[in-house]
Amino acid sequence: MHEDVIVENLTDGPQRMELVLEFASDFGDILECHERPKKRGRITRHVGEREVTLRYKRDDFVRETVLRFSQDCAVEADCATFVLELAGRELW
């Protein structure tokens, strides 16, 4: 899956702002869905320079979601922060 986020400065002057994208995971293990027992698996996060991997592991069952960011940002375990400096009417 691929998603684009577009930010537009609708003023005539320059603007500086922070865009924070927050994320989390709720991996659904089919073996844990029948009677809604307590989740037995473990969710971990690995933070890279421009990406974060959300990983679910229960015994031999493993699933991962990798979020990659094409622009420079500060990546943490639960969010990515972009510092934007846009000229008047500029798109990012």
C-alpha positions in Angstrom: 0.0 0.0 0.0 1.2 3.5 -0.7 -0.2 6.8 0.7 0.7 10.4 -0.1 0.2 13.3 2.2 0.0 16.8 0.6 0.4 20.0 2.6 -0.2 23.3 0.9 0.6 26.8 2.2 -2.5 28.8 1.2 -1.0 32.1 2.3 1.2 34.5 0.3 4.0 34.4 2.9 6.4 31.7 4.1 5.1 29.3 6.8 7.0 27.0 9.1 5.2 24.0 10.7 5.5 20.6 12.1 3.6 17.7 10.7 3.3 14.7 13.1 2.0 11.4 11.8 1.2 9.0 14.6 0.9 5.2 14.1 0.2 2.0 16.0 -0.6 -1.6 15.3 -3.2 -4.1 16.4 -2.3 -7.2 14.6 -5.1 -9.7 14.5 -4.0 -13.3 14.9 -6.8 -15.5 13.6 -6.0 -18.1 16.3 -6.7 -15.4 19.0 -10.0 -14.2 17.4 -12.4 -17.1 18.1 -13.2 -16.5 21.7 -11.4 -13.2 22.3 -8.8 -14.5 24.6 -6.0 -12.3 25.9 -3.4 -11.7 23.2 -0.5 -14.1 23.8 1.8 -12.7 21.1 4.3 -9.9 21.4 4.3 -6.6 19.5 7.7 -4.9 19.0 8.9 -1.9 17.0 12.2 -1.3 15.3 13.0 2.3 14.4 15.3 3.0 11.4 16.5 6.2 9.8 13.4 6.7 7.7 11.3 3.7 8.7 9.7 1.8 11.5 8.8 -1.9 11.6 5.8 -3.0 13.6 6.2 -6.7 14.4 3.9 -9.3 15.9 5.2 -12.7 17.0 3.5 -15.6 18.7 5.3 -18.9 18.7 6.2 -19.5 15.0 3.6 -17.0 13.7 5.2 -13.7 12.6 3.7 -10.7 10.8 5.3 -7.3 10.1 4.3 -3.9 8.8 7.0 -1.6 7.6 6.3 2.1 7.4 8.8 4.0 5.1 9.0 7.8 4.8 10.3 9.3 1.5 11.1 12.7 3.1 13.5 13.6 5.9 11.8 13.2 9.3 12.5 12.3 12.9 11.2 8.8 13.3 10.2 7.5 16.8 8.5 4.3 17.9 5.0 5.8 17.6 5.3 8.8 15.2 7.2 10.6 12.5 7.7 14.3 12.7 8.4 16.5 9.6 9.5 20.1 9.9 8.1 22.0 6.9 9.2 25.4 5.7 6.9 26.4 2.8 7.1 29.5 0.7 3.8 31.3 -0.1 1.5 29.0 -2.1 4.0 26.1 -2.1 3.0 22.5 -2.0 4.9 19.8 -0.1 
